[in-house]
Amino acid sequence: MVNHPPKLIVIFAIYGAKDYRRHLSAIDDALVVHRSVDGRFRLELRPMVRLTARGTCGYGTILQRLATELEAGYRMVIVDRDTFLADLESLAREHATESDRDAIERAAQVVAERTAFQIFDHLFDAPVEYRMGRMILAGRERRTKAERNEQDSLNCQFGIPTPRSEQLWHSLRHQWCTPRDEGAGKKAWQDWCRANRPDMPKIDAA
């Protein structure tokens, strides 16, 4: 990929310990980015989803939603893509009811067919100057509180830590965009943060 796609979703999976193994338990705040033909960016942050066996946050429902978004033309960047997709598909099948089994199988087929050209791992084709940074990002813990004396930057805006999906997008944007487009993307992000993240109490320096 050499240009920023018109429709992009950046996804972090969250794993928790279960029976001495890592278990897919949630999807962290996911960033949706639309880039228009005139170079403008529009952003949306989807809140964290705790995955369940069934229901609106069920593994099968999430798999079907992924398939629907792929069919709608979205590109996706997923941290540890192959592990996440394999686990999601396996859990969706494991918890499927007879009534939704066919829909889940169809969704799994759509995802499999489109993985090679629409779903990318966070390290795909990453030059060396981006690769290490993305590996560090992928290993970071989710956090919702600013650290003492933390200033506004790409890591924190208005006293709120920047979600990991946004931090990853900054790296992707650098790689895909010309300097002018990259600057437009950064400004759109700053404007979006200003409009969507009210000032929060800062941590006292004392």
Buried (B, 14 or more C-beta within 10 A) or exposed (E): BEEBBEBBBBBBBBBEEEEEEEEBBBBBBBBBBBBEEEBEBEBEBBEBBEBBEBEEBBBBBBBBEBBEBBEEEBBBBBBBBEBBBEBBBEBBBEBBEEEBEEBBBEBBEBBEEBBEEBBBBBBEEBEEEBBEBBEEBBEEEEBEEBEEEBEBEEBBBBBBBBBBBBBBBBBBBBBBBEEEBBEBBBEBBEEBBEEEBEEEEEEEEE
